[in-house]
């Protein structure tokens, strides 16, 4: 039986752990749980689900720390918690539009918006938000990024991305920068198929990589399931050692905890266990698997090692970034976001 946390993040099927899931988490001990709308009914129910997950994963020799609890709560189209129990938040583009008129106001709104989301999450026991999106959109690209982006220039995406990331950290929640090394040029949705980005390395280094390079000090990042032939003609970024080691680690300089995007997405092929092995062999620290399908979860767990070496060091470093929430002006935050809340209703 495994005792230490293992190098994967798992979903679960519903709002409560089944007996089979309880046994699975007890034995497999993932280093994180990711929540979706199917898992979220009420605040008390979410807190109970998270408490049960922590209880079943608890072990005196579990290793580097307490498992993470993640969610995608960007605002706009990507928001797992919503009305009537939680506020609806605007998409990234809303902050970009403010920024274009008044840089300082845009940065303040982005930071305070993140503080509000962090407050919501922390009250439930959710410790990690899969945001901000640092992808730089390109003309003609698929709308999978679209209004999730903070702007169309390196400078704007970088500035607003940092404001959001720092807002989460100030609110006691860890941000995940995504989708490294860049998903904005994708012409298909990676949930359905593998996008091919045909730009040269030189062009990407001068554009798409830049926001990630500027935020390389953040504790967590998520890879993009994209094929970039000029970097690796055969393998998507999430499964490419050339991209993870050569671009993400060295050129971009990210040394935080690196997870892949969901390995259940259509951009990847092959059995789930083989996909998990591929991303780990390529240099991802953590496998992310979201479906809540128990048979797939078992295959991922079988492929994922116990946290150790550099992955354990990075996990511990990320956990070391947690801090108590700093005070903030909630009324000011709500006032700044009110137009965006009305537009996204």
Secondary structure as UniProt FT lines:
FT   STRAND          6..10
FT   HELIX           19..28
FT   STRAND          30..35
FT   HELIX           37..39
FT   HELIX           43..57
FT   TURN            60..61
FT   STRAND          68..71
FT   STRAND          73..75
FT   TURN            76..77
FT   STRAND          78..79
FT   TURN            83..85
FT   HELIX           92..101
FT   HELIX           103..124
FT   STRAND          128..129
FT   TURN            139..140
FT   TURN            143..145
FT   HELIX           146..148
FT   HELIX           154..170
FT   TURN            171..172
FT   STRAND          174..180
FT   TURN            184..185
FT   TURN            190..192
FT   STRAND          195..196
FT   HELIX           201..206
FT   HELIX           208..214
FT   TURN            215..217
FT   STRAND          220..223
FT   STRAND          226..227
FT   TURN            229..231
FT   HELIX           237..239
FT   HELIX           241..243
FT   HELIX           244..251
FT   STRAND          257..259
FT   TURN            263..264
FT   TURN            266..267
FT   HELIX           272..282
FT   STRAND          286..289
FT   HELIX           294..303
FT   HELIX           309..319
FT   TURN            320..321
FT   HELIX           330..343
//
